[in-house]
Structure formats: structure tokens, C-alpha cells
Amino acid sequence: MYVDIGYQPQVLASALARYRDGFDPTLIELPESAVFPHLIPVQPATARKARTTGRLLGKPAPRFVKHGRTVRYRLKDVFDWLAEGDAYTSTAEAAMSQEMAS
């Protein structure tokens, strides 16, 4: 019998609760369905492609862990990837930054 585990809100909520309680985020692993699009705003198919290309949203893709065929993301790696994103005060500043990078 096939059971679709898909995204279960309690998985992400439990992981974040453990983090708030002081549990080491390098030891908290999340399934792809809990990370994409709930923490990183892209679809899981885009995340799978990023694991192949090594790029996601124009920057290096977040690190992942494989246990057999299962792909997991450590909470610390997700937080680090999000923190490395560029922050802007306006769309004009973002556009100027992108022009300078080209």
C-alpha cells in the first residue's frame, strides 16, 4: 500500500519548537517537503533541479544530506542559506545591485 507522506505541518512545527528549545540546528533534519516552499519559497521540483545544477535563485543551492534515497535538509543549512541572501531597502537598490553584478 502506497502512503503519501507529503508535507505534514507538524514536522516543521516540531523542528522549529526543538530549535527554540535550544536543540542544535545542525542535528535537526527536515524533509524536502517541509523546506520547499514553506521555508524557501520555491517548488520542490525547482529544489530537485537545484541539487543537480548546484544553483538556486541565482546563488549556490542550500546544502543537503542523503540517507539512501531520502533527501533531507539540516535546519542550520537552511537558515545559513536564507541569511546569505541579499537584503535591500528598495527595488531600485536591488536593480542597481544586479546591474553591478552583471
Secondary structure, 3 states (H helix, E strand, C coil): CCCCCCCCHHHHHHHHHHHHCCCCHHHCEEEHHHHCCCCCCCCHHHHHHHHHHCEECCEECCCCEEECCEEEEEHHHHHHHHHCCCCCCCHHHHHHHHHHHC
